[in-house]
């Protein structure tokens, strides 16, 4: 029987409170969620990951049980991950999803992992031009006017690049009601994403054993991102999940958890 997660808090370097879920036993795995999400979105996957790992998934600042600070950039996210890694201890593994994968990559590049593995799940890299680009202006305007539902729909089509005809289906899922209220926090993350540029060469300095996960049914630029990142990081391994997409951790948690296990501790 799976033990429910504990709700705990810690403090980042700038004094910001970080709320996090802790669940499981075994080697530590820090999970960094994506945009328009909280740690709660990871509960289905944690039920399976916690069978193999002590999982710590924090609410990234500005949402959930975590506070926020007066300024924001990718270095802030790196400092927050550092606080979680310190809690997890030496040898902790790091898993990031979507924008959270960009944060995890930045941590591995700038601070390194002390014996742990890095797993990047569909990071949105600018492999075919800016992820947001000129479309960010419309998004900002919708947020400023309080049209969060419209902003989320706009972002899915223009940033995540899901087909427009898929939006009504997504709007009818529980995912929509959980994500749409968080759309204001996405603006600054999109700015940071585009600021990274299209040159991936700097990721070649990552020394941690790295695994990359992508679903074969995801949007083309995310699948391309996964392939190009794998080719850039020395020794990186790509694991594709057949017929799954950017929300594989929600759609098929057992298969997603198995992929993480295989990348961190592959069978001989």
Secondary structure, 3 states (H helix, E strand, C coil): CCCCCEEEEEECCCCCEEEEEEECCCEEEEEECCCCCCHHHHHHHHHHHCCCEEEEEECCCCCCCCCCCCCCCHHHHHHHHHHHHHHHCCCCEEEEECHHHHHHHHHHHHCCCCCCCEEEECCCCCCCCCCCHHHHHHHHHHHHCCCHHHHHHHHHHHHHCCCHHHHHHHHCCHHHHHHHHHHHHHHHHHHHHHHCCCCCHHHHHCCCCEEEEEECCCCHHHHHHHHHHHHHCCCCEEEEECCCCCCHHHHCHHHHHHHHHHHHCCCC
